[in-house]
Amino acid sequence: MPSEPDRKERLAWRAILDNCLLAQSFCETLTAAEFAADRKTFYAVTRCLEIVSEAARRLRGAQQSDHPNIRWRQIEDSGNVFRHVYQNVAESRVWAIVHGELNDLIAAATAVLGDEPQREHQPK
């Protein structure tokens, strides 16, 4: 039986879900070549993946072990690449993440959060 997340963990799951869906929505009308040529979208998607990486670091123990099909360590480490080795981030790799690897995260976050409504963005 999956463990129940605390408030901090629920916020992390929410950040993961919201940013995975946002990254996918940024790419939904583009081809891989269009994405590679669109610097603004590439940067926006990369930022979403940075947030996913940081939120994944906030999930430990049972929250990660309940989802063994997810490569948690790679997700956590990817944020370091996006932040510190940004000149080596390939558009093709980001595209592959968005169109493949995010699906397992979305499924896990949806299962954990259940019917909890998606967060509405409120500009400050």
N, C-alpha and C positions, 0 to 999 in steps of 0.2 A: 504494500500500500504506500503510495507516495506521501512524503512528508509535507506538512502544511507550512508554507512560507510565512515568516514574520513580516512586519510592515516594511522594513528596509529591503527585504528580499522581494516582496511584491512590487515595490517601486523599481527595483532592478529588472524584474521580469517585464514590467510595463515599458521601461525604457528600451529593452531589447525588442519587444514586439512592435512598438511604435516606430522605432528607427529601421527595423527590417522592412516593415511595410512601406515606410517613406522611401527608402532606398529603391525598393522595387517599383514604386509609383513613378519615381524620377526617370526610370529606364523603360517604362512600359511601351512607349511609342517610338523608341529608338532601336536601330540596328546596332550591332557591335561596332561597326565602322563609324556610325554617327556618334555613338557614345565616346569613342576614342577621340573624335575631333571636337567634342563639346566640352571645353575646359570647365565651364561653370557647373555642368551636371556632374562631371568627374569629381570635382572638388566637393560638391554637395553630398554625393554618395559616399565618398571617402570619409567625410565628417560623420555621416550616419554610422559607418562601420567603426569609427573611433569610439563613438558613444556605446555601441554594442559591445565592443571590447572592454571598455571600462565597466559597464554594467555587469558583464560576465564575471569580472573580478570580485564583485560583491556577492556572488553566489558561491557558497562553499559547501562542503560536506554533502548532506543528503540532497540539497537542491541541484547539485551537479550529478551526483551518483544515481539519482532517480532517472537520469537521461544519458545513459552510457553511449548512445549512438552519436552524441555530439562531441566534437573534438575541442573540448574546453580549453586546453592548454594552447592550441593554435589560435583560437579566438582571442584569448587574453594576450598572447604575444604579438598578434597582428597590430594591436594598437601602438606598440613600440615602433613597429616598422612605419606605420602611417605618420607617427609624430616625429620620429628621429631619422629615418632613412627614406623620407618622402620622395627624394629624387629618383629612387629605384622602384617606386610603386608603378607597376605596369597596368595600363588601362585594361588589358585583356584579362589580367588576374582579378581585378575588381569586378569586371563584367561576369566572370565565371562564379565568383562568390555570390553575387546578387542573383544569378539565374540558377544556382544549384544549392549551395551550402546554407543559404538563409532559410530554406524551406523547413529543415529540421528544427531550427531555432523557433520559427514561427509556430510550428506544430506544438513544440514543447511549451512555449509561452502561452499559447491559447489553451492548452490543457490545464496549466497551472492557474491561469487567471479566470477561466470559465466564462461566465457571462458578464464579468466586470466591464463596464463601458470603456471605450477608448478615450484617452485623455484628449480634451479639446485644447488646442494651442491658444493661449491668451497672451497677446503681446503686452509687454510692460510699458 
